[in-house]
Amino acid sequence: MELTELWVQFGYPEDSPHIIQGRGNNISPTEYYTQSNYDKLYIKNKEWLEKELSFLKNK
């Protein structure tokens, strides 16, 4: 939920690695609200952030 709230505050940009249940997908709540899905999204968000920080440092 906190990851979703973060991306909503950013206006959910097109390059966001985050997936919101029911937004452009058919992921059920039972599937979405699992530890394994959270872990997967956490890793994707972390990789995205590292990539963005690297880009900004090299700019």
mmCIF file of the N, C-alpha and C atoms, coordinates in Angstrom:
data_MODEL
# 
_entry.id   MODEL 
# 
loop_
_atom_site.group_PDB 
_atom_site.id 
_atom_site.type_symbol 
_atom_site.label_atom_id 
_atom_site.label_alt_id 
_atom_site.label_comp_id 
_atom_site.label_asym_id 
_atom_site.label_entity_id 
_atom_site.label_seq_id 
_atom_site.pdbx_PDB_ins_code 
_atom_site.Cartn_x 
_atom_site.Cartn_y 
_atom_site.Cartn_z 
_atom_site.occupancy 
_atom_site.B_iso_or_equiv 
_atom_site.pdbx_formal_charge 
_atom_site.auth_seq_id 
_atom_site.auth_comp_id 
_atom_site.auth_asym_id 
_atom_site.auth_atom_id 
_atom_site.pdbx_PDB_model_num 
ATOM 1   N N  . MET A 1 1  ? 0.819  -1.187  0.000   1.00 0.00 ? 1  MET A N  1 
ATOM 2   C CA . MET A 1 1  ? 0.000  0.000   0.000   1.00 0.00 ? 1  MET A CA 1 
ATOM 3   C C  . MET A 1 1  ? 0.871  1.264   0.000   1.00 0.00 ? 1  MET A C  1 
ATOM 4   N N  . GLU A 1 2  ? 1.959  1.241   0.757   1.00 0.00 ? 2  GLU A N  1 
ATOM 5   C CA . GLU A 1 2  ? 2.813  2.427   0.824   1.00 0.00 ? 2  GLU A CA 1 
ATOM 6   C C  . GLU A 1 2  ? 3.494  2.709   -0.503  1.00 0.00 ? 2  GLU A C  1 
ATOM 7   N N  . LEU A 1 3  ? 3.891  1.660   -1.208  1.00 0.00 ? 3  LEU A N  1 
ATOM 8   C CA . LEU A 1 3  ? 4.493  1.871   -2.531  1.00 0.00 ? 3  LEU A CA 1 
ATOM 9   C C  . LEU A 1 3  ? 3.478  2.513   -3.472  1.00 0.00 ? 3  LEU A C  1 
ATOM 10  N N  . THR A 1 4  ? 2.248  2.045   -3.423  1.00 0.00 ? 4  THR A N  1 
ATOM 11  C CA . THR A 1 4  ? 1.194  2.612   -4.270  1.00 0.00 ? 4  THR A CA 1 
ATOM 12  C C  . THR A 1 4  ? 0.964  4.083   -3.921  1.00 0.00 ? 4  THR A C  1 
ATOM 13  N N  . GLU A 1 5  ? 0.907  4.386   -2.637  1.00 0.00 ? 5  GLU A N  1 
ATOM 14  C CA . GLU A 1 5  ? 0.704  5.773   -2.212  1.00 0.00 ? 5  GLU A CA 1 
ATOM 15  C C  . GLU A 1 5  ? 1.835  6.668   -2.707  1.00 0.00 ? 5  GLU A C  1 
ATOM 16  N N  . LEU A 1 6  ? 3.054  6.157   -2.675  1.00 0.00 ? 6  LEU A N  1 
ATOM 17  C CA . LEU A 1 6  ? 4.198  6.917   -3.175  1.00 0.00 ? 6  LEU A CA 1 
ATOM 18  C C  . LEU A 1 6  ? 4.017  7.257   -4.647  1.00 0.00 ? 6  LEU A C  1 
ATOM 19  N N  . TRP A 1 7  ? 3.678  6.264   -5.467  1.00 0.00 ? 7  TRP A N  1 
ATOM 20  C CA . TRP A 1 7  ? 3.536  6.501   -6.901  1.00 0.00 ? 7  TRP A CA 1 
ATOM 21  C C  . TRP A 1 7  ? 2.339  7.375   -7.225  1.00 0.00 ? 7  TRP A C  1 
ATOM 22  N N  . VAL A 1 8  ? 1.290  7.289   -6.446  1.00 0.00 ? 8  VAL A N  1 
ATOM 23  C CA . VAL A 1 8  ? 0.140  8.175   -6.652  1.00 0.00 ? 8  VAL A CA 1 
ATOM 24  C C  . VAL A 1 8  ? 0.564  9.624   -6.418  1.00 0.00 ? 8  VAL A C  1 
ATOM 25  N N  . GLN A 1 9  ? 1.399  9.859   -5.395  1.00 0.00 ? 9  GLN A N  1 
ATOM 26  C CA . GLN A 1 9  ? 1.880  11.212  -5.120  1.00 0.00 ? 9  GLN A CA 1 
ATOM 27  C C  . GLN A 1 9  ? 2.743  11.744  -6.255  1.00 0.00 ? 9  GLN A C  1 
ATOM 28  N N  . PHE A 1 10 ? 3.444  10.852  -6.961  1.00 0.00 ? 10 PHE A N  1 
ATOM 29  C CA . PHE A 1 10 ? 4.260  11.257  -8.107  1.00 0.00 ? 10 PHE A CA 1 
ATOM 30  C C  . PHE A 1 10 ? 3.436  11.370  -9.387  1.00 0.00 ? 10 PHE A C  1 
ATOM 31  N N  . GLY A 1 11 ? 2.142  11.115  -9.299  1.00 0.00 ? 11 GLY A N  1 
ATOM 32  C CA . GLY A 1 11 ? 1.283  11.204  -10.471 1.00 0.00 ? 11 GLY A CA 1 
ATOM 33  C C  . GLY A 1 11 ? 1.352  9.971   -11.345 1.00 0.00 ? 11 GLY A C  1 
ATOM 34  N N  . TYR A 1 12 ? 1.888  8.896   -10.818 1.00 0.00 ? 12 TYR A N  1 
ATOM 35  C CA . TYR A 1 12 ? 2.022  7.619   -11.503 1.00 0.00 ? 12 TYR A CA 1 
ATOM 36  C C  . TYR A 1 12 ? 2.589  7.797   -12.925 1.00 0.00 ? 12 TYR A C  1 
ATOM 37  N N  . PRO A 1 13 ? 3.878  8.207   -13.016 1.00 0.00 ? 13 PRO A N  1 
ATOM 38  C CA . PRO A 1 13 ? 4.489  8.432   -14.335 1.00 0.00 ? 13 PRO A CA 1 
ATOM 39  C C  . PRO A 1 13 ? 4.544  7.152   -15.171 1.00 0.00 ? 13 PRO A C  1 
ATOM 40  N N  . GLU A 1 14 ? 4.640  7.330   -16.468 1.00 0.00 ? 14 GLU A N  1 
ATOM 41  C CA . GLU A 1 14 ? 4.622  6.195   -17.394 1.00 0.00 ? 14 GLU A CA 1 
ATOM 42  C C  . GLU A 1 14 ? 5.772  5.223   -17.175 1.00 0.00 ? 14 GLU A C  1 
ATOM 43  N N  . ASP A 1 15 ? 6.916  5.704   -16.698 1.00 0.00 ? 15 ASP A N  1 
ATOM 44  C CA . ASP A 1 15 ? 8.056  4.797   -16.518 1.00 0.00 ? 15 ASP A CA 1 
ATOM 45  C C  . ASP A 1 15 ? 8.091  4.159   -15.126 1.00 0.00 ? 15 ASP A C  1 
ATOM 46  N N  . SER A 1 16 ? 7.013  4.314   -14.386 1.00 0.00 ? 16 SER A N  1 
ATOM 47  C CA . SER A 1 16 ? 6.939  3.729   -13.056 1.00 0.00 ? 16 SER A CA 1 
ATOM 48  C C  . SER A 1 16 ? 7.010  2.196   -13.141 1.00 0.00 ? 16 SER A C  1 
ATOM 49  N N  . PRO A 1 17 ? 7.808  1.581   -12.276 1.00 0.00 ? 17 PRO A N  1 
ATOM 50  C CA . PRO A 1 17 ? 7.887  0.131   -12.267 1.00 0.00 ? 17 PRO A CA 1 
ATOM 51  C C  . PRO A 1 17 ? 6.776  -0.499  -11.436 1.00 0.00 ? 17 PRO A C  1 
ATOM 52  N N  . HIS A 1 18 ? 5.964  0.321   -10.824 1.00 0.00 ? 18 HIS A N  1 
ATOM 53  C CA . HIS A 1 18 ? 4.965  -0.187  -9.889  1.00 0.00 ? 18 HIS A CA 1 
ATOM 54  C C  . HIS A 1 18 ? 3.700  -0.645  -10.601 1.00 0.00 ? 18 HIS A C  1 
ATOM 55  N N  . ILE A 1 19 ? 3.065  -1.640  -10.037 1.00 0.00 ? 19 ILE A N  1 
ATOM 56  C CA . ILE A 1 19 ? 1.803  -2.170  -10.551 1.00 0.00 ? 19 ILE A CA 1 
ATOM 57  C C  . ILE A 1 19 ? 0.740  -1.940  -9.488  1.00 0.00 ? 19 ILE A C  1 
ATOM 58  N N  . ILE A 1 20 ? -0.369 -1.345  -9.879  1.00 0.00 ? 20 ILE A N  1 
ATOM 59  C CA . ILE A 1 20 ? -1.493 -1.150  -8.966  1.00 0.00 ? 20 ILE A CA 1 
ATOM 60  C C  . ILE A 1 20 ? -2.565 -2.161  -9.349  1.00 0.00 ? 20 ILE A C  1 
ATOM 61  N N  . GLN A 1 21 ? -3.021 -2.891  -8.373  1.00 0.00 ? 21 GLN A N  1 
ATOM 62  C CA . GLN A 1 21 ? -4.017 -3.929  -8.617  1.00 0.00 ? 21 GLN A CA 1 
ATOM 63  C C  . GLN A 1 21 ? -5.256 -3.340  -9.274  1.00 0.00 ? 21 GLN A C  1 
ATOM 64  N N  . GLY A 1 22 ? -5.656 -3.923  -10.406 1.00 0.00 ? 22 GLY A N  1 
ATOM 65  C CA . GLY A 1 22 ? -6.850 -3.493  -11.114 1.00 0.00 ? 22 GLY A CA 1 
ATOM 66  C C  . GLY A 1 22 ? -6.642 -2.329  -12.066 1.00 0.00 ? 22 GLY A C  1 
ATOM 67  N N  . ARG A 1 23 ? -5.454 -1.752  -12.084 1.00 0.00 ? 23 ARG A N  1 
ATOM 68  C CA . ARG A 1 23 ? -5.186 -0.624  -12.998 1.00 0.00 ? 23 ARG A CA 1 
ATOM 69  C C  . ARG A 1 23 ? -4.419 -1.145  -14.207 1.00 0.00 ? 23 ARG A C  1 
ATOM 70  N N  . GLY A 1 24 ? -5.166 -1.422  -15.269 1.00 0.00 ? 24 GLY A N  1 
ATOM 71  C CA . GLY A 1 24 ? -4.548 -1.924  -16.493 1.00 0.00 ? 24 GLY A CA 1 
ATOM 72  C C  . GLY A 1 24 ? -4.097 -3.364  -16.393 1.00 0.00 ? 24 GLY A C  1 
ATOM 73  N N  . ASN A 1 25 ? -4.655 -4.111  -15.447 1.00 0.00 ? 25 ASN A N  1 
ATOM 74  C CA . ASN A 1 25 ? -4.292 -5.521  -15.303 1.00 0.00 ? 25 ASN A CA 1 
ATOM 75  C C  . ASN A 1 25 ? -5.467 -6.295  -14.702 1.00 0.00 ? 25 ASN A C  1 
ATOM 76  N N  . ASN A 1 26 ? -5.328 -7.597  -14.699 1.00 0.00 ? 26 ASN A N  1 
ATOM 77  C CA . ASN A 1 26 ? -6.377 -8.462  -14.148 1.00 0.00 ? 26 ASN A CA 1 
ATOM 78  C C  . ASN A 1 26 ? -5.911 -9.193  -12.902 1.00 0.00 ? 26 ASN A C  1 
ATOM 79  N N  . ILE A 1 27 ? -4.977 -8.623  -12.172 1.00 0.00 ? 27 ILE A N  1 
ATOM 80  C CA . ILE A 1 27 ? -4.463 -9.251  -10.962 1.00 0.00 ? 27 ILE A CA 1 
ATOM 81  C C  . ILE A 1 27 ? -5.540 -9.185  -9.878  1.00 0.00 ? 27 ILE A C  1 
ATOM 82  N N  . SER A 1 28 ? -5.852 -10.331 -9.316  1.00 0.00 ? 28 SER A N  1 
ATOM 83  C CA . SER A 1 28 ? -6.868 -10.380 -8.263  1.00 0.00 ? 28 SER A CA 1 
ATOM 84  C C  . SER A 1 28 ? -6.295 -9.847  -6.957  1.00 0.00 ? 28 SER A C  1 
ATOM 85  N N  . PRO A 1 29 ? -7.152 -9.372  -6.060  1.00 0.00 ? 29 PRO A N  1 
ATOM 86  C CA . PRO A 1 29 ? -6.665 -8.925  -4.751  1.00 0.00 ? 29 PRO A CA 1 
ATOM 87  C C  . PRO A 1 29 ? -5.932 -10.036 -4.004  1.00 0.00 ? 29 PRO A C  1 
ATOM 88  N N  . THR A 1 30 ? -6.401 -11.257 -4.155  1.00 0.00 ? 30 THR A N  1 
ATOM 89  C CA . THR A 1 30 ? -5.753 -12.389 -3.490  1.00 0.00 ? 30 THR A CA 1 
ATOM 90  C C  . THR A 1 30 ? -4.325 -12.565 -3.985  1.00 0.00 ? 30 THR A C  1 
ATOM 91  N N  . GLU A 1 31 ? -4.118 -12.356 -5.250  1.00 0.00 ? 31 GLU A N  1 
ATOM 92  C CA . GLU A 1 31 ? -2.791 -12.469 -5.851  1.00 0.00 ? 31 GLU A CA 1 
ATOM 93  C C  . GLU A 1 31 ? -1.932 -11.233 -5.535  1.00 0.00 ? 31 GLU A C  1 
ATOM 94  N N  . TYR A 1 32 ? -2.563 -10.064 -5.566  1.00 0.00 ? 32 TYR A N  1 
ATOM 95  C CA . TYR A 1 32 ? -1.833 -8.812  -5.398  1.00 0.00 ? 32 TYR A CA 1 
ATOM 96  C C  . TYR A 1 32 ? -1.294 -8.646  -3.974  1.00 0.00 ? 32 TYR A C  1 
ATOM 97  N N  . TYR A 1 33 ? -2.124 -8.900  -3.003  1.00 0.00 ? 33 TYR A N  1 
ATOM 98  C CA . TYR A 1 33 ? -1.748 -8.662  -1.605  1.00 0.00 ? 33 TYR A CA 1 
ATOM 99  C C  . TYR A 1 33 ? -1.059 -9.874  -0.989  1.00 0.00 ? 33 TYR A C  1 
ATOM 100 N N  . THR A 1 34 ? 0.062  -10.261 -1.594  1.00 0.00 ? 34 THR A N  1 
ATOM 101 C CA . THR A 1 34 ? 0.870  -11.362 -1.074  1.00 0.00 ? 34 THR A CA 1 
ATOM 102 C C  . THR A 1 34 ? 2.276  -10.848 -0.794  1.00 0.00 ? 34 THR A C  1 
ATOM 103 N N  . GLN A 1 35 ? 2.972  -11.545 0.060   1.00 0.00 ? 35 GLN A N  1 
ATOM 104 C CA . GLN A 1 35 ? 4.349  -11.171 0.363   1.00 0.00 ? 35 GLN A CA 1 
ATOM 105 C C  . GLN A 1 35 ? 5.221  -11.307 -0.868  1.00 0.00 ? 35 GLN A C  1 
ATOM 106 N N  . SER A 1 36 ? 5.006  -12.352 -1.650  1.00 0.00 ? 36 SER A N  1 
ATOM 107 C CA . SER A 1 36 ? 5.848  -12.552 -2.840  1.00 0.00 ? 36 SER A CA 1 
ATOM 108 C C  . SER A 1 36 ? 5.645  -11.442 -3.857  1.00 0.00 ? 36 SER A C  1 
ATOM 109 N N  . ASN A 1 37 ? 4.421  -10.954 -4.036  1.00 0.00 ? 37 ASN A N  1 
ATOM 110 C CA . ASN A 1 37 ? 4.182  -9.842  -4.960  1.00 0.00 ? 37 ASN A CA 1 
ATOM 111 C C  . ASN A 1 37 ? 4.817  -8.562  -4.428  1.00 0.00 ? 37 ASN A C  1 
ATOM 112 N N  . TYR A 1 38 ? 4.683  -8.337  -3.126  1.00 0.00 ? 38 TYR A N  1 
ATOM 113 C CA . TYR A 1 38 ? 5.324  -7.169  -2.522  1.00 0.00 ? 38 TYR A CA 1 
ATOM 114 C C  . TYR A 1 38 ? 6.833  -7.217  -2.738  1.00 0.00 ? 38 TYR A C  1 
ATOM 115 N N  . ASP A 1 39 ? 7.434  -8.382  -2.491  1.00 0.00 ? 39 ASP A N  1 
ATOM 116 C CA . ASP A 1 39 ? 8.878  -8.531  -2.665  1.00 0.00 ? 39 ASP A CA 1 
ATOM 117 C C  . ASP A 1 39 ? 9.298  -8.238  -4.103  1.00 0.00 ? 39 ASP A C  1 
ATOM 118 N N  . LYS A 1 40 ? 8.505  -8.742  -5.052  1.00 0.00 ? 40 LYS A N  1 
ATOM 119 C CA . LYS A 1 40 ? 8.786  -8.505  -6.470  1.00 0.00 ? 40 LYS A CA 1 
ATOM 120 C C  . LYS A 1 40 ? 8.699  -7.017  -6.798  1.00 0.00 ? 40 LYS A C  1 
ATOM 121 N N  . LEU A 1 41 ? 7.657  -6.354  -6.328  1.00 0.00 ? 41 LEU A N  1 
ATOM 122 C CA . LEU A 1 41 ? 7.491  -4.924  -6.591  1.00 0.00 ? 41 LEU A CA 1 
ATOM 123 C C  . LEU A 1 41 ? 8.553  -4.098  -5.879  1.00 0.00 ? 41 LEU A C  1 
ATOM 124 N N  . TYR A 1 42 ? 8.923  -4.519  -4.685  1.00 0.00 ? 42 TYR A N  1 
ATOM 125 C CA . TYR A 1 42 ? 9.973  -3.818  -3.946  1.00 0.00 ? 42 TYR A CA 1 
ATOM 126 C C  . TYR A 1 42 ? 11.275 -3.829  -4.733  1.00 0.00 ? 42 TYR A C  1 
ATOM 127 N N  . ILE A 1 43 ? 11.643 -4.981  -5.258  1.00 0.00 ? 43 ILE A N  1 
ATOM 128 C CA . ILE A 1 43 ? 12.876 -5.113  -6.045  1.00 0.00 ? 43 ILE A CA 1 
ATOM 129 C C  . ILE A 1 43 ? 12.800 -4.248  -7.302  1.00 0.00 ? 43 ILE A C  1 
ATOM 130 N N  . LYS A 1 44 ? 11.662 -4.299  -8.003  1.00 0.00 ? 44 LYS A N  1 
ATOM 131 C CA . LYS A 1 44 ? 11.501 -3.489  -9.216  1.00 0.00 ? 44 LYS A CA 1 
ATOM 132 C C  . LYS A 1 44 ? 11.607 -2.000  -8.901  1.00 0.00 ? 44 LYS A C  1 
ATOM 133 N N  . ASN A 1 45 ? 11.000 -1.573  -7.797  1.00 0.00 ? 45 ASN A N  1 
ATOM 134 C CA . ASN A 1 45 ? 11.063 -0.168  -7.398  1.00 0.00 ? 45 ASN A CA 1 
ATOM 135 C C  . ASN A 1 45 ? 12.481 0.222   -7.005  1.00 0.00 ? 45 ASN A C  1 
ATOM 136 N N  . LYS A 1 46 ? 13.163 -0.634  -6.284  1.00 0.00 ? 46 LYS A N  1 
ATOM 137 C CA . LYS A 1 46 ? 14.535 -0.366  -5.862  1.00 0.00 ? 46 LYS A CA 1 
ATOM 138 C C  . LYS A 1 46 ? 15.456 -0.241  -7.073  1.00 0.00 ? 46 LYS A C  1 
ATOM 139 N N  . GLU A 1 47 ? 15.323 -1.154  -8.035  1.00 0.00 ? 47 GLU A N  1 
ATOM 140 C CA . GLU A 1 47 ? 16.140 -1.099  -9.258  1.00 0.00 ? 47 GLU A CA 1 
ATOM 141 C C  . GLU A 1 47 ? 15.859 0.183   -10.031 1.00 0.00 ? 47 GLU A C  1 
ATOM 142 N N  . TRP A 1 48 ? 14.586 0.571   -10.107 1.00 0.00 ? 48 TRP A N  1 
ATOM 143 C CA . TRP A 1 48 ? 14.217 1.801   -10.809 1.00 0.00 ? 48 TRP A CA 1 
ATOM 144 C C  . TRP A 1 48 ? 14.871 3.004   -10.132 1.00 0.00 ? 48 TRP A C  1 
ATOM 145 N N  . LEU A 1 49 ? 14.797 3.049   -8.799  1.00 0.00 ? 49 LEU A N  1 
ATOM 146 C CA . LEU A 1 49 ? 15.373 4.166   -8.054  1.00 0.00 ? 49 LEU A CA 1 
ATOM 147 C C  . LEU A 1 49 ? 16.885 4.238   -8.251  1.00 0.00 ? 49 LEU A C  1 
ATOM 148 N N  . GLU A 1 50 ? 17.558 3.104   -8.199  1.00 0.00 ? 50 GLU A N  1 
ATOM 149 C CA . GLU A 1 50 ? 19.004 3.074   -8.409  1.00 0.00 ? 50 GLU A CA 1 
ATOM 150 C C  . GLU A 1 50 ? 19.363 3.569   -9.805  1.00 0.00 ? 50 GLU A C  1 
ATOM 151 N N  . LYS A 1 51 ? 18.582 3.177   -10.794 1.00 0.00 ? 51 LYS A N  1 
ATOM 152 C CA . LYS A 1 51 ? 18.811 3.620   -12.171 1.00 0.00 ? 51 LYS A CA 1 
ATOM 153 C C  . LYS A 1 51 ? 18.611 5.130   -12.295 1.00 0.00 ? 51 LYS A C  1 
ATOM 154 N N  . GLU A 1 52 ? 17.551 5.648   -11.676 1.00 0.00 ? 52 GLU A N  1 
ATOM 155 C CA . GLU A 1 52 ? 17.279 7.084   -11.721 1.00 0.00 ? 52 GLU A CA 1 
ATOM 156 C C  . GLU A 1 52 ? 18.382 7.880   -11.015 1.00 0.00 ? 52 GLU A C  1 
ATOM 157 N N  . LEU A 1 53 ? 18.825 7.399   -9.868  1.00 0.00 ? 53 LEU A N  1 
ATOM 158 C CA . LEU A 1 53 ? 19.893 8.088   -9.140  1.00 0.00 ? 53 LEU A CA 1 
ATOM 159 C C  . LEU A 1 53 ? 21.186 8.098   -9.946  1.00 0.00 ? 53 LEU A C  1 
ATOM 160 N N  . SER A 1 54 ? 21.491 6.995   -10.587 1.00 0.00 ? 54 SER A N  1 
ATOM 161 C CA . SER A 1 54 ? 22.683 6.917   -11.433 1.00 0.00 ? 54 SER A CA 1 
ATOM 162 C C  . SER A 1 54 ? 22.587 7.911   -12.584 1.00 0.00 ? 54 SER A C  1 
ATOM 163 N N  . PHE A 1 55 ? 21.419 8.001   -13.194 1.00 0.00 ? 55 PHE A N  1 
ATOM 164 C CA . PHE A 1 55 ? 21.201 8.941   -14.281 1.00 0.00 ? 55 PHE A CA 1 
ATOM 165 C C  . PHE A 1 55 ? 21.432 10.378  -13.813 1.00 0.00 ? 55 PHE A C  1 
ATOM 166 N N  . LEU A 1 56 ? 20.875 10.704  -12.646 1.00 0.00 ? 56 LEU A N  1 
ATOM 167 C CA . LEU A 1 56 ? 21.001 12.061  -12.127 1.00 0.00 ? 56 LEU A CA 1 
ATOM 168 C C  . LEU A 1 56 ? 22.458 12.383  -11.750 1.00 0.00 ? 56 LEU A C  1 
ATOM 169 N N  . LYS A 1 57 ? 23.182 11.427  -11.240 1.00 0.00 ? 57 LYS A N  1 
ATOM 170 C CA . LYS A 1 57 ? 24.582 11.648  -10.877 1.00 0.00 ? 57 LYS A CA 1 
ATOM 171 C C  . LYS A 1 57 ? 25.447 11.879  -12.093 1.00 0.00 ? 57 LYS A C  1 
ATOM 172 N N  . ASN A 1 58 ? 25.105 11.244  -13.192 1.00 0.00 ? 58 ASN A N  1 
ATOM 173 C CA . ASN A 1 58 ? 25.904 11.348  -14.413 1.00 0.00 ? 58 ASN A CA 1 
ATOM 174 C C  . ASN A 1 58 ? 25.484 12.491  -15.305 1.00 0.00 ? 58 ASN A C  1 
ATOM 175 N N  . LYS A 1 59 ? 24.472 13.194  -14.923 1.00 0.00 ? 59 LYS A N  1 
ATOM 176 C CA . LYS A 1 59 ? 23.955 14.299  -15.741 1.00 0.00 ? 59 LYS A CA 1 
ATOM 177 C C  . LYS A 1 59 ? 24.769 15.546  -15.571 1.00 0.00 ? 59 LYS A C  1 
# 
